[in-house]
Amino acid sequence: MSTSTSFDVPLTPISKTLTQLRVDVGAFIDTATRHPTAQRRAALVDVHHQLRLLGQRVNAALGTPPTRNAPAHEPAEPT
């Protein structure tokens, strides 16, 4: 069994996606602010809810203490 010491999550694509999401949400908010309707307000509430859930998951992960990775091998005992 091998132990991975690298960060396995594709951070660059996630960062790009979040940046694009921020742009998209910003544009949606601007439109909803300029032309408010009940339908846009409901969509904003849904977006807010989804972002809040995402934030809660990230906060929960940040609150978890880091685990210490087991060494790949035990050092040899002195003879």
N, CA, C and O atoms as a GROMACS GRO file, in nm:
protein
  316
    1MET      N    1   0.085  -0.118   0.000
    1MET     CA    2   0.000   0.000   0.000
    1MET      C    3   0.089   0.124   0.000
    1MET      O    4   0.178   0.136   0.085
    2SER      N    5   0.067   0.214  -0.093
    2SER     CA    6   0.149   0.334  -0.100
    2SER      C    7   0.074   0.451  -0.038
    2SER      O    8  -0.049   0.456  -0.038
    3THR      N    9   0.150   0.544   0.015
    3THR     CA   10   0.093   0.662   0.076
    3THR      C   11   0.122   0.780  -0.013
    3THR      O   12   0.237   0.802  -0.052
    4SER      N   13   0.021   0.858  -0.046
    4SER     CA   14   0.039   0.976  -0.130
    4SER      C   15   0.070   1.095  -0.042
    4SER      O   16   0.000   1.121   0.055
    5THR      N   17   0.176   1.167  -0.076
    5THR     CA   18   0.209   1.287  -0.001
    5THR      C   19   0.174   1.413  -0.077
    5THR      O   20   0.186   1.523  -0.024
    6SER      N   21   0.130   1.400  -0.202
    6SER     CA   22   0.092   1.517  -0.280
    6SER      C   23  -0.056   1.548  -0.259
    6SER      O   24  -0.133   1.464  -0.212
    7PHE      N   25  -0.092   1.669  -0.293
    7PHE     CA   26  -0.231   1.712  -0.282
    7PHE      C   27  -0.304   1.660  -0.404
    7PHE      O   28  -0.276   1.705  -0.515
    8ASP      N   29  -0.397   1.568  -0.386
    8ASP     CA   30  -0.460   1.497  -0.497
    8ASP      C   31  -0.570   1.575  -0.568
    8ASP      O   32  -0.608   1.539  -0.679
    9VAL      N   33  -0.621   1.680  -0.507
    9VAL     CA   34  -0.732   1.755  -0.567
    9VAL      C   35  -0.677   1.846  -0.678
    9VAL      O   36  -0.575   1.911  -0.658
   10PRO      N   37  -0.743   1.852  -0.792
   10PRO     CA   38  -0.697   1.940  -0.900
   10PRO      C   39  -0.729   2.086  -0.867
   10PRO      O   40  -0.831   2.139  -0.910
   11LEU      N   41  -0.642   2.150  -0.791
   11LEU     CA   42  -0.668   2.284  -0.739
   11LEU      C   43  -0.682   2.389  -0.847
   11LEU      O   44  -0.766   2.478  -0.836
   12THR      N   45  -0.602   2.382  -0.953
   12THR     CA   46  -0.608   2.484  -1.058
   12THR      C   47  -0.744   2.486  -1.127
   12THR      O   48  -0.802   2.594  -1.141
   13PRO      N   49  -0.799   2.370  -1.170
   13PRO     CA   50  -0.933   2.376  -1.232
   13PRO      C   51  -1.041   2.425  -1.134
   13PRO      O   52  -1.133   2.496  -1.174
   14ILE      N   53  -1.029   2.388  -1.009
   14ILE     CA   54  -1.128   2.435  -0.910
   14ILE      C   55  -1.119   2.586  -0.895
   14ILE      O   56  -1.221   2.654  -0.890
   15SER      N   57  -0.998   2.638  -0.887
   15SER     CA   58  -0.980   2.782  -0.873
   15SER      C   59  -1.035   2.858  -0.993
   15SER      O   60  -1.102   2.960  -0.977
   16LYS      N   61  -1.008   2.807  -1.114
   16LYS     CA   62  -1.061   2.871  -1.234
   16LYS      C   63  -1.214   2.867  -1.236
   16LYS      O   64  -1.278   2.965  -1.274
   17THR      N   65  -1.270   2.755  -1.196
   17THR     CA   66  -1.415   2.741  -1.196
   17THR      C   67  -1.478   2.836  -1.095
   17THR      O   68  -1.581   2.898  -1.124
   18LEU      N   69  -1.418   2.849  -0.978
   18LEU     CA   70  -1.471   2.941  -0.877
   18LEU      C   71  -1.459   3.086  -0.922
   18LEU      O   72  -1.547   3.167  -0.895
   19THR      N   73  -1.351   3.118  -0.991
   19THR     CA   74  -1.335   3.254  -1.043
   19THR      C   75  -1.444   3.283  -1.145
   19THR      O   76  -1.504   3.391  -1.143
   20GLN      N   77  -1.470   3.188  -1.234
   20GLN     CA   78  -1.575   3.207  -1.334
   20GLN      C   79  -1.712   3.214  -1.268
   20GLN      O   80  -1.797   3.292  -1.310
   21LEU      N   81  -1.733   3.133  -1.164
   21LEU     CA   82  -1.860   3.136  -1.091
   21LEU      C   83  -1.881   3.274  -1.030
   21LEU      O   84  -1.992   3.328  -1.035
   22ARG      N   85  -1.776   3.331  -0.972
   22ARG     CA   86  -1.787   3.464  -0.912
   22ARG      C   87  -1.827   3.568  -1.018
   22ARG      O   88  -1.909   3.655  -0.991
   23VAL      N   89  -1.767   3.558  -1.137
   23VAL     CA   90  -1.802   3.649  -1.246
   23VAL      C   91  -1.948   3.630  -1.287
   23VAL      O   92  -2.023   3.727  -1.303
   24ASP      N   93  -1.988   3.504  -1.304
   24ASP     CA   94  -2.125   3.474  -1.346
   24ASP      C   95  -2.228   3.521  -1.243
   24ASP      O   96  -2.330   3.580  -1.279
   25VAL      N   97  -2.201   3.495  -1.116
   25VAL     CA   98  -2.294   3.536  -1.011
   25VAL      C   99  -2.298   3.689  -1.004
   25VAL      O  100  -2.405   3.747  -0.985
   26GLY      N  101  -2.182   3.753  -1.019
   26GLY     CA  102  -2.179   3.899  -1.018
   26GLY      C  103  -2.265   3.959  -1.130
   26GLY      O  104  -2.338   4.055  -1.108
   27ALA      N  105  -2.254   3.901  -1.248
   27ALA     CA  106  -2.335   3.948  -1.362
   27ALA      C  107  -2.484   3.925  -1.335
   27ALA      O  108  -2.567   4.010  -1.367
   28PHE      N  109  -2.517   3.811  -1.278
   28PHE     CA  110  -2.656   3.781  -1.246
   28PHE      C  111  -2.710   3.879  -1.142
   28PHE      O  112  -2.823   3.926  -1.153
   29ILE      N  113  -2.630   3.909  -1.042
   29ILE     CA  114  -2.671   4.004  -0.938
   29ILE      C  115  -2.694   4.142  -0.999
   29ILE      O  116  -2.791   4.210  -0.967
   30ASP      N  117  -2.602   4.184  -1.087
   30ASP     CA  118  -2.618   4.314  -1.152
   30ASP      C  119  -2.750   4.321  -1.230
   30ASP      O  120  -2.822   4.421  -1.222
   31THR      N  121  -2.780   4.216  -1.304
   31THR     CA  122  -2.905   4.212  -1.382
   31THR      C  123  -3.026   4.214  -1.289
   31THR      O  124  -3.122   4.287  -1.313
   32ALA      N  125  -3.020   4.132  -1.184
   32ALA     CA  126  -3.132   4.125  -1.090
   32ALA      C  127  -3.154   4.258  -1.018
   32ALA      O  128  -3.267   4.293  -0.984
   33THR      N  129  -3.046   4.332  -0.995
   33THR     CA  130  -3.056   4.461  -0.927
   33THR      C  131  -3.117   4.566  -1.019
   33THR      O  132  -3.200   4.647  -0.977
   34ARG      N  133  -3.076   4.564  -1.146
   34ARG     CA  134  -3.127   4.662  -1.242
   34ARG      C  135  -3.271   4.635  -1.282
   34ARG      O  136  -3.349   4.728  -1.305
   35HIS      N  137  -3.307   4.507  -1.290
   35HIS     CA  138  -3.441   4.468  -1.334
   35HIS      C  139  -3.499   4.364  -1.237
   35HIS      O  140  -3.510   4.246  -1.272
   36PRO      N  141  -3.534   4.407  -1.117
   36PRO     CA  142  -3.582   4.310  -1.018
   36PRO      C  143  -3.719   4.251  -1.056
   36PRO      O  144  -3.810   4.322  -1.098
   37THR      N  145  -3.728   4.121  -1.039
   37THR     CA  146  -3.856   4.052  -1.056
   37THR      C  147  -3.863   3.946  -0.948
   37THR      O  148  -3.762   3.911  -0.886
   38ALA      N  149  -3.981   3.895  -0.924
   38ALA     CA  150  -3.998   3.789  -0.824
   38ALA      C  151  -3.920   3.664  -0.865
   38ALA      O  152  -3.863   3.595  -0.780
   39GLN      N  153  -3.917   3.636  -0.995
   39GLN     CA  154  -3.845   3.518  -1.043
   39GLN      C  155  -3.694   3.533  -1.021
   39GLN      O  156  -3.628   3.438  -0.980
   40ARG      N  157  -3.640   3.652  -1.047
   40ARG     CA  158  -3.496   3.674  -1.024
   40ARG      C  159  -3.463   3.669  -0.875
   40ARG      O  160  -3.359   3.618  -0.834
   41ARG      N  161  -3.553   3.723  -0.795
   41ARG     CA  162  -3.530   3.718  -0.650
   41ARG      C  163  -3.527   3.573  -0.603
   41ARG      O  164  -3.441   3.536  -0.523
   42ALA      N  165  -3.618   3.492  -0.650
   42ALA     CA  166  -3.620   3.351  -0.612
   42ALA      C  167  -3.491   3.282  -0.657
   42ALA      O  168  -3.437   3.197  -0.586
   43ALA      N  169  -3.443   3.317  -0.776
   43ALA     CA  170  -3.317   3.258  -0.824
   43ALA      C  171  -3.200   3.303  -0.738
   43ALA      O  172  -3.110   3.224  -0.709
   44LEU      N  173  -3.200   3.431  -0.697
   44LEU     CA  174  -3.094   3.480  -0.608
   44LEU      C  175  -3.096   3.407  -0.474
   44LEU      O  176  -2.991   3.374  -0.418
   45VAL      N  177  -3.214   3.382  -0.422
   45VAL     CA  178  -3.226   3.308  -0.297
   45VAL      C  179  -3.168   3.167  -0.314
   45VAL      O  180  -3.099   3.117  -0.225
   46ASP      N  181  -3.197   3.104  -0.427
   46ASP     CA  182  -3.143   2.971  -0.453
   46ASP      C  183  -2.991   2.973  -0.463
   46ASP      O  184  -2.923   2.887  -0.407
   47VAL      N  185  -2.937   3.073  -0.536
   47VAL     CA  186  -2.791   3.085  -0.547
   47VAL      C  187  -2.730   3.107  -0.409
   47VAL      O  188  -2.628   3.045  -0.375
   48HIS      N  189  -2.791   3.194  -0.330
   48HIS     CA  190  -2.742   3.220  -0.195
   48HIS      C  191  -2.739   3.091  -0.112
   48HIS      O  192  -2.643   3.063  -0.041
   49HIS      N  193  -2.846   3.014  -0.123
   49HIS     CA  194  -2.855   2.889  -0.047
   49HIS      C  195  -2.744   2.792  -0.089
   49HIS      O  196  -2.678   2.731  -0.004
   50GLN      N  197  -2.722   2.778  -0.220
   50GLN     CA  198  -2.619   2.686  -0.269
   50GLN      C  199  -2.480   2.732  -0.225
   50GLN      O  200  -2.398   2.650  -0.184
   51LEU      N  201  -2.454   2.862  -0.232
   51LEU     CA  202  -2.323   2.914  -0.189
   51LEU      C  203  -2.303   2.897  -0.038
   51LEU      O  204  -2.193   2.868   0.008
   52ARG      N  205  -2.411   2.915   0.037
   52ARG     CA  206  -2.401   2.897   0.182
   52ARG      C  207  -2.368   2.752   0.217
   52ARG      O  208  -2.286   2.726   0.305
   53LEU      N  209  -2.433   2.658   0.147
   53LEU     CA  210  -2.403   2.516   0.170
   53LEU      C  211  -2.257   2.484   0.136
   53LEU      O  212  -2.191   2.410   0.209
   54LEU      N  213  -2.209   2.540   0.026
   54LEU     CA  214  -2.069   2.519  -0.011
   54LEU      C  215  -1.976   2.577   0.096
   54LEU      O  216  -1.878   2.514   0.135
   55GLY      N  217  -2.008   2.696   0.142
   55GLY     CA  218  -1.928   2.759   0.247
   55GLY      C  219  -1.927   2.677   0.375
   55GLY      O  220  -1.824   2.666   0.441
   56GLN      N  221  -2.041   2.620   0.411
   56GLN     CA  222  -2.047   2.537   0.531
   56GLN      C  223  -1.958   2.415   0.518
   56GLN      O  224  -1.892   2.376   0.615
   57ARG      N  225  -1.955   2.353   0.399
   57ARG     CA  226  -1.869   2.235   0.378
   57ARG      C  227  -1.722   2.272   0.388
   57ARG      O  228  -1.642   2.198   0.447
   58VAL      N  229  -1.685   2.386   0.328
   58VAL     CA  230  -1.546   2.430   0.336
   58VAL      C  231  -1.509   2.464   0.480
   58VAL      O  232  -1.401   2.427   0.527
   59ASN      N  233  -1.598   2.533   0.551
   59ASN     CA  234  -1.572   2.566   0.691
   59ASN      C  235  -1.557   2.440   0.776
   59ASN      O  236  -1.471   2.434   0.864
   60ALA      N  237  -1.640   2.341   0.750
   60ALA     CA  238  -1.630   2.215   0.825
   60ALA      C  239  -1.495   2.148   0.798
   60ALA      O  240  -1.433   2.093   0.890
   61ALA      N  241  -1.451   2.151   0.674
   61ALA     CA  242  -1.321   2.091   0.640
   61ALA      C  243  -1.207   2.168   0.705
   61ALA      O  244  -1.110   2.108   0.749
   62LEU      N  245  -1.219   2.299   0.712
   62LEU     CA  246  -1.114   2.379   0.777
   62LEU      C  247  -1.111   2.356   0.927
   62LEU      O  248  -1.006   2.370   0.990
   63GLY      N  249  -1.226   2.321   0.984
   63GLY     CA  250  -1.232   2.298   1.128
   63GLY      C  251  -1.178   2.163   1.170
   63GLY      O  252  -1.156   2.139   1.289
   64THR      N  253  -1.157   2.073   1.073
   64THR     CA  254  -1.106   1.940   1.104
   64THR      C  255  -0.955   1.948   1.122
   64THR      O  256  -0.885   1.999   1.034
   65PRO      N  257  -0.904   1.899   1.236
   65PRO     CA  258  -0.760   1.905   1.256
   65PRO      C  259  -0.687   1.819   1.153
   65PRO      O  260  -0.734   1.711   1.117
   66PRO      N  261  -0.573   1.867   1.105
   66PRO     CA  262  -0.499   1.789   1.006
   66PRO      C  263  -0.455   1.655   1.064
   66PRO      O  264  -0.420   1.645   1.182
   67THR      N  265  -0.459   1.554   0.980
   67THR     CA  266  -0.412   1.422   1.023
   67THR      C  267  -0.267   1.407   0.985
   67THR      O  268  -0.222   1.459   0.882
   68ARG      N  269  -0.196   1.337   1.067
   68ARG     CA  270  -0.054   1.313   1.041
   68ARG      C  271  -0.044   1.191   0.951
   68ARG      O  272  -0.095   1.084   0.984
   69ASN      N  273   0.022   1.209   0.837
   69ASN     CA  274   0.042   1.096   0.747
   69ASN      C  275   0.140   0.998   0.808
   69ASN      O  276   0.243   1.038   0.862
   70ALA      N  277   0.107   0.871   0.799
   70ALA     CA  278   0.197   0.768   0.849
   70ALA      C  279   0.321   0.764   0.761
   70ALA      O  280   0.310   0.783   0.639
   71PRO      N  281   0.437   0.740   0.819
   71PRO     CA  282   0.557   0.733   0.739
   71PRO      C  283   0.548   0.615   0.642
   71PRO      O  284   0.485   0.513   0.671
   72ALA      N  285   0.613   0.630   0.526
   72ALA     CA  286   0.610   0.525   0.424
   72ALA      C  287   0.676   0.398   0.475
   72ALA      O  288   0.639   0.288   0.434
   73HIS      N  289   0.772   0.412   0.562
   73HIS     CA  290   0.840   0.295   0.620
   73HIS      C  291   0.890   0.329   0.759
   73HIS      O  292   0.914   0.446   0.790
   74GLU      N  293   0.905   0.231   0.840
   74GLU     CA  294   0.957   0.251   0.976
   74GLU      C  295   1.110   0.252   0.970
   74GLU      O  296   1.169   0.174   0.896
   75PRO      N  297   1.174   0.338   1.047
   75PRO     CA  298   1.321   0.336   1.049
   75PRO      C  299   1.371   0.204   1.111
   75PRO      O  300   1.306   0.147   1.198
   76ALA      N  301   1.483   0.161   1.064
   76ALA     CA  302   1.542   0.037   1.114
   76ALA      C  303   1.586   0.059   1.258
   76ALA      O  304   1.637   0.165   1.294
   77GLU      N  305   1.566  -0.044   1.340
   77GLU     CA  306   1.607  -0.034   1.480
   77GLU      C  307   1.757  -0.059   1.489
   77GLU      O  308   1.812  -0.142   1.416
   78PRO      N  309   1.824   0.013   1.578
   78PRO     CA  310   1.968  -0.011   1.593
   78PRO      C  311   1.993  -0.152   1.647
   78PRO      O  312   1.916  -0.203   1.728
   79THR      N  313   2.100  -0.215   1.601
   79THR     CA  314   2.132  -0.350   1.647
   79THR      C  315   2.243  -0.350   1.748
   79THR      O  316   2.283  -0.456   1.796
   0.00000   0.00000   0.00000
